[in-house]
Amino acid sequence: MGRLKASLPLGDTETFLTQIVKTFHAAGVDDVTVVLGHEAERLRQDLSNAGLRPAVVVNEQFEAGQLSSLLTGLNAVDGPQVDAVLLMLVDAPLVSPDTVRAVIVRYEATRAPIVRPVRGTAHGHPVLIDRSLFGALRAASPANGAKPIVRAHVSEAGDVPVDDDGAFMDIDTPEDYARAVGEAQAR
């Protein structure tokens, strides 16, 4: 995109990052941890300006790739009371609260190691990862990231059919961004 995705506006008041945090709160997820990297202080200020106070951790090694941010977040939240983590990428800001809730409800019902929204053969976000996979994530190859672990543990029990375009929207180009802004304004 050539710009910091987390701070891209989605209308007059929201950025990608603030929209995601608000979506999680609307879904009943109160314990939100945001992993920041590049321009962390700017993004922290965006959260503050929006009146949001999630836990924030900074991945000083963000240039090492997405897995390094996942592990920074995992290490920040992991404890005996944590059964799973709900992972959301910043380039999918239009997921609905209903989709987030559906993923959590499916996990609570099945305890599947990976729970994710699906539509046909497409899979989307957020992805819920059970504690049983935390060790595999920590041992993952930085070159391959978490994808091989997620793919190896998907199951019918963990696939949640949803009709939410936002769960499957990955914003990587200016055209994707224009479409997302239009979608956000239509909501």
C-alpha positions in Angstrom: 0.0 0.0 0.0 2.9 2.3 0.5 1.3 3.7 3.7 0.8 2.5 7.3 -2.4 0.4 7.0 -3.3 0.6 10.6 -3.8 4.4 10.4 -5.7 4.4 7.1 -9.1 6.1 7.6 -12.3 4.3 7.1 -14.5 7.3 7.0 -14.5 10.4 9.1 -13.6 9.0 12.5 -12.3 5.4 12.3 -8.9 4.0 11.2 -8.3 0.3 10.4 -6.9 -0.2 13.9 -9.6 1.7 15.8 -12.4 -0.1 13.8 -10.9 -3.5 14.7 -10.7 -2.7 18.4 -14.3 -1.4 18.4 -15.5 -4.5 16.6 -13.9 -6.8 19.2 -15.5 -4.7 22.0 -18.9 -4.8 20.3 -18.5 -8.6 20.1 -18.0 -8.8 23.8 -14.2 -9.2 23.8 -13.0 -6.9 26.5 -9.4 -8.3 26.8 -7.9 -6.9 23.6 -4.2 -6.6 23.1 -2.8 -4.7 20.1 0.7 -5.5 18.8 2.3 -2.4 17.3 5.5 -2.1 15.3 6.3 0.6 12.8 5.2 4.0 14.0 4.0 2.6 17.3 3.6 5.9 19.1 1.5 7.3 16.3 -0.8 4.3 16.4 -0.9 4.4 20.2 -2.1 8.1 19.8 -4.8 7.0 17.3 -6.1 4.6 19.9 -6.1 7.2 22.6 -7.7 9.8 20.4 -10.5 7.3 19.7 -11.0 6.8 23.5 -9.8 3.2 23.3 -7.5 1.7 25.9 -6.6 -1.8 24.8 -3.4 -3.4 26.2 -0.6 -2.4 23.8 2.7 -4.2 23.2 5.4 -3.2 20.8 7.2 -5.6 18.6 10.6 -4.1 18.2 11.5 -6.8 15.7 8.4 -6.1 13.4 10.6 -6.1 10.3 11.2 -9.8 10.9 7.7 -10.5 9.7 4.1 -11.3 10.8 5.1 -14.3 12.9 7.3 -12.0 15.1 4.2 -9.9 15.9 2.1 -12.9 16.6 4.7 -14.2 19.0 5.0 -10.8 20.7 1.3 -10.7 21.3 1.2 -14.4 22.4 4.0 -13.8 24.9 2.2 -10.8 26.3 -1.1 -12.5 26.9 -0.1 -16.1 27.7 -0.9 -17.3 31.1 -2.6 -20.2 32.9 -6.0 -18.6 32.5 -5.7 -18.3 28.7 -7.3 -21.1 26.7 -6.9 -19.5 23.3 -6.0 -16.4 21.4 -8.2 -14.6 18.8 -5.9 -13.3 16.0 -6.9 -10.4 13.8 -4.8 -8.9 11.0 -4.9 -5.1 10.5 -5.7 -5.5 6.8 -9.1 -7.0 7.5 -10.9 -4.1 9.4 -14.4 -4.8 8.2 -15.2 -8.0 10.0 -18.5 -7.8 11.8 -19.0 -8.3 15.5 -21.4 -11.1 14.7 -18.5 -13.0 13.0 -16.2 -12.5 16.0 -19.0 -13.8 18.3 -19.6 -16.8 16.0 -16.0 -17.8 16.1 -15.9 -17.6 19.9 -19.2 -19.5 20.3 -17.9 -22.3 18.0 -14.7 -22.6 20.0 -16.6 -22.8 23.2 -18.8 -25.5 21.8 -16.1 -27.6 20.1 -12.7 -26.6 21.5 -11.4 -27.1 18.0 -7.7 -26.2 17.8 -8.3 -23.7 15.0 -11.6 -21.9 14.6 -12.1 -19.6 11.6 -14.9 -18.1 9.4 -15.5 -19.9 6.1 -17.6 -19.3 3.0 -17.4 -22.0 0.4 -13.7 -22.7 0.0 -12.6 -19.3 1.3 -11.4 -18.9 4.9 -11.2 -15.6 6.7 -10.6 -13.7 9.9 -10.4 -13.7 12.8 -8.7 -17.0 13.5 -8.9 -18.5 17.0 -6.0 -20.6 18.0 -6.2 -23.0 21.0 -3.5 -23.1 23.7 -2.5 -26.6 22.5 -0.9 -24.9 19.5 1.0 -22.2 21.3 4.2 -24.4 21.5 4.0 -25.1 17.7 3.6 -21.4 17.0 6.7 -20.6 19.1 8.7 -23.2 17.2 7.4 -22.1 13.8 9.9 -21.2 11.1 10.0 -17.4 10.6 10.1 -18.0 6.8 6.8 -20.0 6.9 5.1 -18.3 9.7 1.9 -19.6 11.4 0.1 -20.6 8.2 1.4 -24.2 8.1 0.3 -24.7 11.7 -3.1 -23.3 11.1 -3.6 -25.3 7.9 -2.5 -28.5 9.6 -5.1 -28.1 12.4 -8.2 -26.8 10.6 -11.3 -29.0 10.9 -14.9 -29.2 10.0 -15.6 -28.6 13.7 -13.7 -25.4 13.7 -15.0 -24.0 10.4 -17.8 -21.4 11.0 -19.9 -20.6 7.9 -20.5 -16.9 7.8 -22.0 -14.5 5.3 -19.7 -11.5 6.1 -17.8 -10.0 3.2 -15.6 -8.2 5.8 -14.3 -11.5 7.1 -12.8 -12.3 3.7 -11.6 -8.9 2.6 -7.9 -8.5 2.6 -6.8 -4.9 1.9 -3.5 -4.9 0.1 -3.9 -2.5 -2.8 -5.2 1.0 -3.4 -8.2 -0.6 -5.2 -8.9 -2.8 -2.2 -8.7 0.2 0.0 -11.2 2.2 -2.1 -13.6 -0.8 -2.1 -13.2 -1.0 1.7 -13.9 2.7 2.3 -17.0 2.4 0.1 -18.2 -0.7 2.1 -17.5 1.1 5.4 -19.5 4.1 4.3 -22.4 1.9 3.2 -22.6 0.3 6.6 
